[in-house]
């Protein structure tokens, strides 16, 4: 059985305003380095110096560079989720089945492409923790999570199954998307950038539901 890498985490969360400012500065510097806005090595010493804090202060909150990157990735995932949330809840469920699933596929693939471009080695190791679906569900109100959206799309498409089967198929579609992306990142990350990848993944989801991609 394949072992999943343990996600790096902060030593502790900052409680005081000064500590919060310190952590925010370190994360902002890390983000700039990842985005190539600053051309310097990504090390704890560099992060501390450019953030205006001591290395010792940085280590109070982050055990290593990977923990800083992980925290930045969490922020990026949250930002992506927030940007998609209102559209997904109010507009996505009214689309056709193909367009709705296509939008979900495109959003998830685009996010993982972005994360791979920022730090390929890190994302290949810890990509399974970067789950937009989980983040979206944590934000969902009144049960309007990804499963609800897909269930609505499938039901509106005229899928012949009863409600329990429709809900099951929605869960399976989510799992197909998530698992396929994870396998590709782990085994052949360059394939995620193939212009045909999204189309093939969408076709897999529609095939699961007994519908051909138009």
N, C-alpha and C positions, 0 to 999 in steps of 0.2 A: 504494500500500500504506500502511495506517495505521501511523504510528510509535507505538511504545510508550514512554511516559515512563520515564526512568531512575529507578529507586527511590533515594531518598535513603538514605545509609548513614552510620554513625559514622566519624569520622576514624581512630580506633583503639580497641581494646578495653582496658578498665582491667585492670591486672595486680595492682597493689598494693591492699591492703585499703582504704586511704583513698580511692583513686581509685574503687574499686568502690562505696563508700558515696556518693561524690559523684554518680556516674552514677545510682545507684539513687534518690537524693533528687530529682534533676532529672526522672527518668522518673515518679516518684510524683507530683510536683507537676503535671506535664503531664497525667497521668491524671485527677487531681482537677479540673483545668480543663476537660478534655474531658467529664467526667461532670457538669459544672456544680455540683460541690461547692464550687468557688471561683469567684466571679463577677468575673473579671479578664480582660484581653486576653491572648491567647496569644502572647507575644513572648519573645525570648531574655532581655531585661532582667527581665521579670516572672518567668520561670522561675528565673533566677539569684537574684533577690532573695528569692523565697519559698522557695527551696531552701537558702538560706544559703551560697551560693557566689558567687564573682566571675564576671562575664561572661567574663573571660579564661579562667578555669578551665573554664567550660562549653564554650567554643570549642575547647579542647584535644581534646574528645571528640565534639562535635557541630558540624558546619559551619553549621547553620541550624536553625530551628524544625522544618522538615519532617523532618529526620533524627531529632529527638526523637520526633515523632509516629509515624514509621515504626517506631522501636524499641518504642514502647508498643504499637503494633498487632501487632508480632511476638509480644510477651508475651501479648496477649489471644488471639491465634490459638493459641498453645501451650497456654494455660489451657483453651481450648475443646476442643482436641484431646485433652488429658489427661482431661477430664471425660467425653468420649465413648468413650475407647479401650476400657476394660474391658467396657462394655456391648456395644460393636460386635463385639468379638472373641468374647465368650462367649454373647451373647444374640441379637444381630441376625441372624446367619446362620441361626438356627433359625426365624425368622419366615416368614410367607407372602411371596411375591414382592412383592405390592403393599405390604404393611406394611413390609417391609424397605427397599425403595426409597423409600417414603414417609418413613421415618425419616431416611434419608440426605438427601433433598431438603429436609426441614424443618430439619435441622441446618445445612445450608449456607446456606439462605435466611435463617434466623434470624441467623446470624453476620454476613452481609453487611448485613442490616437494622441490626444493632447498630452496625456500623462506619460506615454512612452517617449514622446519628443522631449519632454522636460528632463527625464532621467530614466533612460532605458533599463539599466541594470536594476535600479530600485523597483520600478514598476513590474518588471518581469518576476521579481521575487515576491512582491507583496500585492500584486494586482487583485487578488481575490478578496482583499479587504476593501477595495475601492468599488463599492456596490451602490450605484445610483438608485437602483430599485429599493434597496433597504433605506437609503436616505430619504427618498420620496415618501415611502410609507410612514416614516417617523414624523414627517410634516403633514401627512394627510389628516384632514378633518372630516367628521361625519362619515368615516369609512370609505372616503373617496381615494383609495390607494390604487396602485398599479393593477392589482387583481380586479378591482371594481371597474376600472377603465376597460380592461381587456374583456371582462365578462360582458359589459355593455356593448362593446364592439361586436363580439361574437353573437350575442343575442340579437342585436339589430340586423346582423347580416342574414338572418333567417336560418341559422344553424339548426338542424332538425332534432338535436338532443334535448333531453329534459334539463331543468335548471341545475341539478347536481353535476350532470355531465358537462354543462357549459362552464361551470366554475372550475371543474377539474381541467378542462382544456385550456382555460385562461392560465392556470398555474403551470401547466406543461409548456405553454408558449413562453412564459417568463423564464422557465428553467432552460429551455432550448437556447434562448438568446444569451442568457448569462453563462451557461456552460460552454457553449460554442466559442464565445469571446474568450473565456478563460483558457480553454484548450489551445486556441490559436496563439494567444500571448505567450503561453508557456512553451509551445512547441515550435512555432514559426511566426514570430511577431510581425515580420515584414508583410505577411499575408493580410494583416489588418488594414494595410494601406492600399491594397489592390482595389481598384475602382469597382470591381465586380463583387467584392466581398459582401457588401450590404445587400445587393440584389440576391445573392445566393442564400444569405441568412433569412431574408424575407421570404424567399421561395420555400425554404424549409418549414417556416412557421405556417405558411398558407397550406403547404402540403399536409401538414399535421392535421389541419382542419378540413382537409378534403377539397381545397380550392386551389386552382392554378393561378399563378401570377399573370396578370394581364399586361 
